[in-house]
Amino acid sequence: MRGSLKIMRVAGIDIAIHYTWIFALIIITWSLEGYFSQSHSWSVTVSWLAGFLSAVLLFFSVLLHELAHSLVAQSRGLPVTSITLFIFGGVSNLSEEPKSPGLEFWMAFVGPLTSVLLGLIFWGIWYLATGEPLLPLLSSSAVGKGTFVVAILGYLAFINLALAVFNLLPGFPLDGGRVLRSILWKTSGSLSWATNIATLIGRLFGWAFIGLGVFLFFRFGDFLSAVWIGIIGVFLMSAAENARQEVMVRENLSDVKVTQVMELNTETVDQRLTVAELVRDFFLSRRRRAIPIAEGDRIIGMVSISDVRKLPQEQWETATVARIMSREPLYTVKPEDTLDHAMKLIAQNDLNQVPVLDQGKLVGILTRANLINFLHLKQELGMKGGRNVRGPSSSNP
């Protein structure tokens, strides 16, 4: 996720925070400060500290929730590149989607289960300190009881149980929606149909949250809660549609080989070429946006327009391509790889093109534009899936 900062690494998974997480931390801290100051006779400083610690521990709980998803995925051979905390919680970034409904079910279900376990652990400690049973805690009125530490534990117990309930709502892409999709996928055998149904329900929940926000504003004048709930509703609707489109794109590309779409251009340049010569002879004259750098028969790098733009123009005449090129290890694909695999590689690494190598030899270039043009053509032709795509072994759009 762009705009993210890596803060640690757990079990081989990068943990990052998105800049929007800062806004969430501030808003939640401010809200909880008001709550704690009303339910206790604490000073402003103590109330702010309680709100801040509660907000940080809330996101730590969200991180554990996402780690549960990721560790289950890793245990089933599904690579997880990172976990990012952002304004609406957290997201696990998988290299690929689950290939079976059973795997998706357990990956999705373990998240809310982790939140329930965390809620029960915090409630257990809270109960030992207060003697209060579970049901009063669920009303949230009991959260403010007890000392500084006990009050925070009460909030964490309540919020983790609330997060579990929220995430189990059967609307995609919430965990409950993924559980529902896995069940529909298993019973129907169609991932597309299951995704469409789960997405529709997810959008309905999005509208319901927006409606609830409007109701809270006009009925109780609770502007902050109304806006927050409304934003969550908009996010659910947008996330559901984006997830649906992602599945549709993946299905359109899953049976098409790179060799059918790649550009048959095997031209390379020497790293000793000046940047000015590169721009004049390749980027401008031949309309190239990127070109591999070769040393003998071996590809040692790539240079693109974005690489050139990082160098001041007055240095183009003297600087060589070796100074600005992206070096090994390079991201590459094979002719027999699927476009689905290539698209993930390009998207996850924010690339515009990748070399296509066959047994180490350059046979073509696959660009982001190739993928987009291919999808547009299929859409115009009204084609679904990739099974009926046949033709020459490669093309040059």
C-alpha positions, 0 to 999 in steps of 0.5 A: 500500500503506497504511503506506508512505512515499515516498522517491524518484521514478524514471522517473515512478514513486513509490518507497516503503518499507512499515513491514514493510521495517524488520523485514526489514532488521533480521532480514537484517542480524542474520542476515548479521552472524552469518554474516560474524562466523563466516567472518571474523575481523572485529570485531562492529562490522565484521560488523554494518556488513557485514550492514547494507550487504549488506541495503541492497544486497539491497533495492536489487537488489530495487528494480532487479528491480521497476523492470525489471517497471515499465519494460517495463509503461510501454513498452507503455502500462501505467501504473505508479503506484508500487513498494513495498519490504516485508518479502518484497521488492518489488511494482509497483503497476500501474493495470491488469493486462496485457491480453495474454499476450505482455505479461504474459510479458515483464513477468514474465520481465524481473524474474528476468532482471535478477536474473541479470544483477545476479548475474553482474555482482557475480560478475564483480567478485568473480571478478576479486578472488578468481579463484574460478569461478562454481560454488563461489560458488553453494554459498554457502561461498565468499561469506565469502572476501576483504576487506570489499568482496569478501565483500559482492560475493560475497553479492550475487552469490549472493543475486541468482542465488538470487532469480532461481531463486526467482522463476522457480518456476512458482507464481502470483503469483511471476514464474515463475507469471506466465510460466506463466499467460501461456503457459496463457492464450495456449494456452487463450484463457481468463485465468480457467482459466490463473489457476486453474491457476497459482494452484493450483501457487502454493498447492502451492509455499506448502505445500511451503515450510511443509513445508520449514520444519517439516522444518528445525525438527525435523531441524536445530533451525534455528528462525529459518530454519524460521519465515522459510521457513514465513512465506514459504509462508503469504505465497505461499498468501495472495498466490496466492488474493488474486490469483485473487480479484482476477482473478475480480472484474475479470472480473465487472466488466469488462463492466458499465457504471457507469450500471447500478449507480450511485445516481441521486442528483444532490443537491448542497450549497453550500459555505457550508452549516455542517457542523452543517446538513450532518450534520443535514439530509443525513447523519442525515436522508437517510442520506447518507455523502457529497455533492458540493459545487456552484457553479452547474452545476460540481462543485467538491468532495466532503464525506464522513463521514470529512471531518466526523470530522476536525473537532471537534464543537464547531466544527460550528455555525460551520465551513462545508463549504468548510473540510472538503471535498475540493477539485478535482481530483476523481476522477470516472467516466463512466456508460459507464465499466466497473465494473472501471475504477471499482473500480481508481480507488476502490481505488487512491485509497482512496475510498468514492465517486466522482461520475458525470459526463456531459459535466461534469454530475452524473448520479449517485454510485458508492459502494464499497458499490454495487460490493460489493452488486453482486458479492454479488448476482451471487454469490448468483445464481450468475452468472459474468462480466458479459456477460449483465447487462442491464436499465435504464440505471441503478439505485439499490440 
